[in-house]
Structures are given as structure tokens and as C-alpha cells.
Amino acid sequence: MLKLMIIPFFLLSCFQSTQESQKPNEKDSEQLSNPEFGSLQKSLEVGIGQNVTLSCRSTSGSLPINYTFFRGSQTLWPTILKTDRNPALFNLTITSASDLGEYKCKAVNGISNSAKYSESLNFMLLDPVSKPVLTTTTSQVRIGQNVTLSCHSENGSFPINYVFFKGRKTMSSKISMQGKAAAVLNVTINSSSDLGDYKCKAENNIPNNTKYSNSLNFTLAEEDGLFYPLSIFLVLLFLLVVIATAQLVLFLILPRCKARKLKSTGSTGFVSTDKATGSENYVTYTEIEYAKSEEVEYADILIRKEEEDRKVNLRADTTVVYSEVIVRDGMQQAVVMYLVKKSFNREMCIISFMVVSLLLS
């Protein structure tokens, strides 16, 4: 009877031992999941020389798990063995455009009959920003004037973030531009301390690639209220000096020069004191040779009128002067004899002068 009771107890103990030995095998045969693959960076945009970290992790499957990373069909060594559920991390540096290929990872454990692959991941190359150029609408300002500052980088992947400075003081928050347009900032010149110096910086999503612009300073413009009247006064004064100089040369210097020239050349005629026949004593004959000249010369004639009732004997009066005027002009010559007497009236003198003028012309 006792033996019959021991046999069932023994069989029950063996069954429990078998069940307990089978529990680890069920745990070890847990299905391996496809790994989750990604980058620890917030963006898949990378620049040349940038370091990136890849992450690969299976959320289920028997441990330990081996992780392998690939770029295209190329295996990236080494393989990483994980005995826990933490992700496997792989660091790499983007040295050229060839490092931007398709990335993925593979997970394998000792229970699963096949490897599990992740989805692929692609990086995009960022163009680093170039040195920005800071410009303004004008370099000369007045107190109270509003001016506009413009900051622009010619190259760089979008978005490009700009910040303005005056000295070490930040003048604006981050201004993000998606296109080629420049970032602008309006500034009011309230005092001389607002004249400069101004700068801006530009950066995009590439780390450690901040570029600073040239410095810019304003200068205060001169007040126009005094400058323009002074300029006009100086111009008018200069014109008056020029006009006065021209008048001086025309009416004072040139006539004196002509007079000196005439004195220096002298007369080409001659005077003969031969006595005339009869009662015409002291008759003076003078030959005046006409010299061609393009200049017009004038002479003043003074006529003194004496008493009309004075009787003059032309033969006996020694004040009578006979003059011979010879006019030479090319092949033409004319001789005019005219008599001038102090007792002639004004009308006779005028008539004589007109005759001489006509002959000379």
C-alpha cells in the first residue's frame, strides 16, 4: 500500500521538473523584432567634417543580440554585441559626399534562424554659410534719422539665421531666412553713440560654422543751413572777380598797351619847312602816310570859335596853315589840301572834317 502511494508522488515530481526546465527554452525562443534605426542628431542634414551617431535597437528577442551597421552594401565595422535592451551606437564622420549613402543596421541573436534588418536612412549634405556682408542705405546720417541695415550670405543651405550686433550688444533676435533675401534691421540714430560699430552673424544647421560680417560705422553729416549759402556766396564772389578782371583788361590794360605800341613805332611821315611862293610865308607841308590797320583808331578834334566879324587877310595872316594829307590804300592815293583857320566857324570845320573822313574811308 505504501509503495502504491509513493509511485504517484514520484511521477508528479518529474512532471513539475519537466515544466520548469521548459520555461527557459520558451523565453530563449522569443521572436527577434526588426531593429529601430536612426540618428541621434535632430536633423538628417549634415555638413562636411560633421560627426554623426547612428542608433540601432531591437525591442524584443533573446539576448545577447549582435548589431551590424551598413552603408549601402558596405559593412561598417566593428559589430556591436549587446546583452541588454539599450541601443547599439555607431559613430562616423562625414568627410565627403560619398559618406551620404543609404545607411541601415542588422540584428542577430543565437535563437532566431534569420537576421532582422532596419529601415534605411539617408543624410543630406548642408552647404556651409559664407561670410555675410553688412550694408546700409547711407553712410552719413543726422541725429534722429532712421537707417536700414542689411545682412546677407551669398552661399549656404537654408534656413540661414542672422543676428545683428552693435559692439558686443545684441541688437536683434534670430532672424531666419528661407531664401536668398537679406535680413534687415531698422535703427534710429538718437546720439553719437549710435554711430557704430555694427556687425551681423550668419549660421545654418551645420554646427560650429558661424560666420561674422564686416563692421560698419556711420558719420554725422554737416548741416546744410550754413553750407549751401556759403557755397553760393563763394561762387558769386568768384564770378565777380572774373568779370572785374575782364573789364580791367579790356578797358585799361589793352588801351595802354596800344598807346605804347603806337609810340614805339613812331610816325612814318616827314615834315618839310620849305617856304612857299608869294605871300604864303611859313607854309608847312606835312606828309602823312596811312598805314593799314585792322584796328579802328579815334581822335578828338577841338574847334575854338572866334568872333565872326573879325576880318582876316588870308595872304597876310601867318596863322594860316596848309596841310597835305596823303592817303595810300593799295594802288589808290588821294591828296587833300585843306585850310584851317582859327576864325572859321563851327559849320565850316564840320564840313571839312566830313570831307576828310569820306576820303579816308
Secondary structure, DSSP 8 states (H G I E B T S, - for coil): -HHHHHHHHHHHHHHHHHHHHHHHHHHHT------EEEESSS-SEE-TT-EEEEEEE-SSS-S-EEEEEEETTEEEEEEEEESSSS-EEEEEE--SGGGGS-EEEEEEESS-SS-EE---B--EE-------EEEES-SEE-TT-EEEEEEE-SS--S-EEEEEEETTEE-S--EEESSS--EEEEEE--SGGGG--EEEEEE-SSTT--EE---B--EE---HHHHHHHHHHHHHHHHHHHHHHHHHIIIIIHHHHHHHHHHHH--S-EEE----STT-TT--EEE------SS------------TT----TTT-TT-EEEEEEEEETTEEEEEEEEE-TT--HHHHHHHHHHHHHHH-
